[in-house]
């Protein structure tokens, strides 16, 4: 595919000085809609050897560009059917305005991706969009990046995964996906416990995961997990019905990450 990276703020002088939320500069983000549809797309279609038509065209952006992608993409499903929004900013229009007829939007939309960091102060914008789309049964992917802010962690992640989805058979509706940004081993719950407990862990990328349980003397008791696991949040159940009461140690190893914690069995 050909990737076009235009300046989405259509104004004669866009030097990075002054207040970025000056009314003139904010208005320039809206003005870009006309440049995009009337100048840029026709230029690309006539200059390069590309497949034209809505099913061959995607639009995505970050922050203010994420708002533009929703504003322009959802308003012009005759031009775009693949839309990605990463950390949408306050220029995003209300979904009730962009999707007044949910059934029609669902019919023509190939893929809609919305992602944001859970520590982003602007999360509510993406959340509102997701809630409206979910309530009106408009298929989309809503991805929360755990502990990430309004930063490149979210934007690189969004571009990486969104670019692998476009121009393929649309994915079925996924209400919410949370991708952690770091490895993490949580304390088992309940703890202390009687017979059965659960161990939660997070991995940010596909990894060979091993979780083993040892007694206080370091002797291996059981292997709970030894498999290639996809990125995400996982849980393993530990059945201790055959063990005696006491303190045990469980260890997670995934790639170069290693962490251990204690659990207490009380019968």
C-alpha positions as CSV (number, residue, x, y, z in Angstrom):
1,X,0.0,0.0,0.0
2,X,1.0,3.6,-0.4
3,X,1.0,5.6,2.9
4,X,0.3,9.4,2.6
5,X,1.3,11.6,5.6
6,X,-0.2,15.1,4.9
7,X,-0.2,18.0,7.3
8,X,-3.8,17.8,8.6
9,X,-3.9,21.5,9.6
10,X,-4.7,23.4,6.4
11,X,-3.4,26.9,6.9
12,X,-0.8,28.9,5.1
13,X,1.5,29.3,8.0
14,X,1.6,26.3,10.4
15,X,4.8,27.0,12.2
16,X,4.8,25.2,15.6
17,X,4.6,28.3,17.7
18,X,1.9,29.9,19.9
19,X,-1.3,28.3,21.2
20,X,-2.0,25.1,19.3
21,X,-5.7,25.5,20.3
22,X,-6.0,29.0,18.8
23,X,-9.4,29.1,17.0
24,X,-7.8,29.7,13.7
25,X,-5.6,26.6,14.1
26,X,-8.4,24.5,15.3
27,X,-10.5,25.6,12.3
28,X,-7.7,24.6,10.0
29,X,-8.2,21.0,11.1
30,X,-11.8,21.2,9.8
31,X,-10.7,23.0,6.6
32,X,-8.4,20.0,5.8
33,X,-11.5,17.9,5.0
34,X,-12.0,19.9,1.8
35,X,-8.3,19.7,0.8
36,X,-8.3,16.0,1.4
37,X,-11.4,15.2,-0.6
38,X,-11.0,17.7,-3.4
39,X,-7.3,17.9,-3.9
40,X,-5.2,15.3,-2.2
41,X,-7.1,12.1,-3.0
42,X,-7.7,13.1,-6.7
43,X,-3.9,13.9,-6.9
44,X,-2.9,10.5,-5.5
45,X,-5.4,8.6,-7.7
46,X,-4.2,10.3,-10.9
47,X,-0.5,10.3,-10.1
48,X,0.2,6.8,-8.7
49,X,-0.8,3.3,-9.9
50,X,-3.4,2.7,-7.2
51,X,-6.7,0.9,-6.8
52,X,-9.4,3.5,-6.4
53,X,-12.7,3.2,-4.6
54,X,-13.7,3.3,-1.0
55,X,-12.8,-0.3,-0.3
56,X,-9.2,0.4,-1.3
57,X,-8.8,3.5,0.9
58,X,-8.1,3.8,4.6
59,X,-7.7,6.8,6.9
60,X,-6.1,6.9,10.4
61,X,-4.6,9.5,12.7
62,X,-3.4,10.3,16.2
63,X,-4.7,12.9,18.6
64,X,-6.3,15.7,16.5
65,X,-5.7,13.4,13.5
66,X,-7.7,10.7,15.3
67,X,-10.6,13.1,15.6
68,X,-10.3,14.0,12.0
69,X,-10.3,10.3,11.0
70,X,-13.5,9.8,12.8
71,X,-15.0,13.1,11.6
72,X,-14.1,12.7,7.9
73,X,-14.1,8.9,7.6
74,X,-17.5,8.3,9.2
75,X,-19.0,11.2,7.3
76,X,-17.7,9.9,3.9
77,X,-18.2,6.2,3.8
78,X,-18.4,6.6,0.1
79,X,-14.7,7.5,0.2
80,X,-13.3,5.5,3.1
81,X,-14.4,2.2,4.7
82,X,-11.3,1.5,6.8
83,X,-11.0,4.0,9.7
84,X,-8.5,4.2,12.6
85,X,-8.5,6.6,15.5
86,X,-5.6,6.7,18.0
87,X,-6.1,8.8,21.2
88,X,-8.9,11.0,19.6
89,X,-8.7,14.6,20.7
90,X,-11.5,17.1,21.6
91,X,-12.0,18.0,17.9
92,X,-14.0,14.7,17.6
93,X,-17.6,15.3,16.8
94,X,-20.4,13.5,18.7
95,X,-21.1,10.0,17.4
96,X,-24.8,10.8,17.2
97,X,-23.8,13.3,14.6
98,X,-21.3,11.2,12.8
99,X,-23.4,8.0,12.9
100,X,-27.0,9.1,12.8
101,X,-28.1,5.9,11.0
102,X,-26.1,3.0,12.8
103,X,-27.5,0.3,10.5
104,X,-26.2,2.2,7.4
105,X,-22.8,2.8,8.9
106,X,-22.5,-0.9,9.9
107,X,-23.4,-1.9,6.4
108,X,-20.8,0.2,4.6
109,X,-18.0,0.2,7.2
110,X,-15.2,-2.4,6.6
111,X,-13.3,-1.8,9.8
112,X,-13.3,0.8,12.6
113,X,-10.5,0.9,15.1
114,X,-10.5,3.1,18.2
115,X,-7.6,2.9,20.7
116,X,-6.5,5.0,23.7
117,X,-4.3,4.7,26.8
118,X,-6.0,4.1,30.1
119,X,-3.9,6.9,31.7
120,X,-4.8,9.5,28.9
121,X,-6.8,12.5,30.2
122,X,-8.7,12.4,26.8
123,X,-9.8,8.7,27.3
124,X,-13.4,9.9,27.8
125,X,-13.6,10.9,24.1
126,X,-12.8,7.4,22.8
127,X,-14.9,5.9,25.6
128,X,-17.9,7.9,24.5
129,X,-17.4,6.9,20.9
130,X,-17.1,3.2,21.9
131,X,-20.2,3.4,24.1
132,X,-22.4,4.9,21.4
133,X,-21.2,2.4,18.7
134,X,-21.6,-0.5,21.1
135,X,-25.1,0.5,22.2
136,X,-26.1,0.8,18.5
137,X,-24.4,-2.4,17.5
138,X,-21.9,-0.9,15.0
139,X,-19.0,-3.3,14.6
140,X,-15.6,-1.9,15.7
141,X,-12.5,-2.7,17.7
142,X,-12.0,-0.8,20.9
143,X,-8.5,-1.2,22.3
144,X,-7.3,0.1,25.6
145,X,-3.5,0.3,26.2
146,X,-2.9,-0.3,29.9
147,X,-1.2,2.5,31.8
148,X,-0.3,4.4,28.6
149,X,-0.9,8.2,28.2
150,X,-1.4,10.5,25.3
151,X,1.9,9.3,23.7
152,X,3.7,7.2,21.1
153,X,3.0,4.0,23.1
154,X,-0.6,4.1,21.9
155,X,0.1,5.6,18.5
156,X,2.8,3.0,17.4
157,X,0.6,0.2,18.8
158,X,-2.4,1.5,16.9
159,X,-0.6,1.9,13.6
160,X,1.1,-1.5,13.9
161,X,-2.1,-3.5,14.5
162,X,-4.5,-1.3,12.4
163,X,-2.2,-1.6,9.3
164,X,-2.4,-5.4,9.5
165,X,-6.2,-5.4,9.5
166,X,-7.0,-3.1,6.6
167,X,-7.7,-4.3,3.0
168,X,-8.6,-7.7,4.3
169,X,-11.8,-9.5,5.3
170,X,-13.3,-7.4,8.1
171,X,-12.9,-8.7,11.6
172,X,-16.0,-9.5,13.6
173,X,-17.1,-7.1,16.3
174,X,-14.7,-6.9,19.3
175,X,-16.1,-4.9,22.1
176,X,-12.9,-4.2,24.0
177,X,-9.3,-5.4,23.8
178,X,-6.7,-4.5,26.4
179,X,-3.1,-4.9,25.5
180,X,-0.6,-4.4,28.4
181,X,2.5,-2.4,27.8
182,X,4.7,-4.4,30.1
183,X,5.1,-7.8,31.7
184,X,3.4,-8.2,35.0
185,X,2.8,-11.0,37.5
186,X,0.0,-10.4,40.0
187,X,-0.5,-11.7,43.5
188,X,-2.7,-14.8,43.4
189,X,-6.3,-14.5,44.6
190,X,-7.5,-15.4,47.0
191,X,-4.5,-15.5,49.2
192,X,-4.4,-17.3,51.7
193,X,-6.6,-19.8,50.0
194,X,-8.1,-23.2,50.4
195,X,-7.6,-25.7,47.6
196,X,-7.9,-23.4,44.5
197,X,-6.5,-20.0,43.6
198,X,-6.0,-17.9,40.5
199,X,-2.8,-16.3,39.2
200,X,-3.2,-13.4,36.8
201,X,-0.4,-12.2,34.5
202,X,0.1,-9.8,31.6
203,X,2.4,-10.0,28.6
204,X,2.8,-7.2,26.0
205,X,3.8,-9.4,23.1
206,X,3.6,-13.0,22.0
207,X,6.0,-15.0,24.2
208,X,6.9,-18.4,25.5
209,X,5.4,-18.4,29.0
210,X,6.4,-20.7,31.8
211,X,4.8,-20.6,35.2
212,X,6.1,-23.1,37.8
213,X,5.3,-23.6,41.5
214,X,8.0,-24.5,44.1
215,X,7.9,-25.4,47.8
216,X,9.9,-23.4,50.3
217,X,13.0,-25.5,49.7
218,X,13.0,-24.7,46.0
219,X,11.7,-28.1,44.8
220,X,9.5,-27.9,41.8
221,X,5.9,-28.9,42.5
222,X,4.0,-28.3,39.3
223,X,4.2,-26.5,35.9
224,X,1.0,-24.5,35.5
225,X,1.8,-23.0,32.1
226,X,4.4,-23.8,29.4
227,X,3.2,-22.5,26.1
228,X,3.4,-19.8,23.5
229,X,0.9,-17.1,24.6
230,X,-0.4,-14.1,22.7
231,X,-0.2,-10.6,24.1
232,X,-2.8,-9.7,26.7
233,X,-4.2,-10.5,30.1
234,X,-4.1,-14.1,31.2
235,X,-5.2,-16.2,34.2
236,X,-4.0,-19.6,35.4
237,X,-5.9,-21.7,38.0
238,X,-3.8,-23.6,40.6
239,X,-5.5,-26.6,42.2
240,X,-3.7,-27.5,45.4
241,X,-6.0,-30.3,46.6
242,X,-3.2,-32.8,46.7
243,X,-0.8,-30.5,48.7
244,X,-0.4,-29.8,52.4
245,X,-0.8,-26.4,54.0
246,X,2.1,-24.1,53.8
247,X,3.9,-21.4,51.9
248,X,4.7,-22.0,48.2
249,X,6.4,-19.9,45.5
250,X,5.3,-19.4,41.9
251,X,7.5,-18.0,39.2
252,X,6.7,-16.5,35.8
253,X,9.3,-16.5,33.0
254,X,8.5,-14.9,29.7
255,X,11.3,-13.9,27.4
256,X,13.9,-12.1,29.6
257,X,11.2,-11.3,32.2
258,X,11.2,-13.3,35.5
259,X,9.2,-12.6,38.6
260,X,8.3,-14.6,41.7
261,X,5.7,-14.3,44.4
262,X,4.6,-16.3,47.5
263,X,1.2,-18.0,48.0
264,X,-0.2,-19.4,51.2
265,X,-2.3,-22.6,51.3
266,X,-4.5,-23.1,54.4
267,X,-6.6,-26.3,54.6
